[in-house]
Amino acid sequence: MNANENGLKGAGYKAKVKFYTCNGSGECIKVCPEKAITEGPQRMPAAVCMSEGGYKMLPGRAVIDEAKCTGCGDCVSVCPNKALEMVAV
């Protein structure tokens, strides 16, 4: 069930990131009509192996600008990790 199916969208709602579920796929950033979602700082992997090539930083998690979010719910619908939810404000 997404934001459009359960009716949780519109002026009385804002998108919220479930911080530990977000893996930084960036799908939400692509669909936000208000450009209210940006990528946070890159993260270091939990398990770091310092062999030949070093390590690769992970993408940053989604960050939502609540002042720009209109509560449309588009981001909730596209997140492959179900890391976004609509909450009442």
Secondary structure, DSSP 8 states (H G I E B T S, - for coil): --HHHHT--STTEEEEE-TTT-----HHHHH-TT--EEE---B--SS---STT----B---EEE-TTT-----HHHHH-TT--EEEEE-
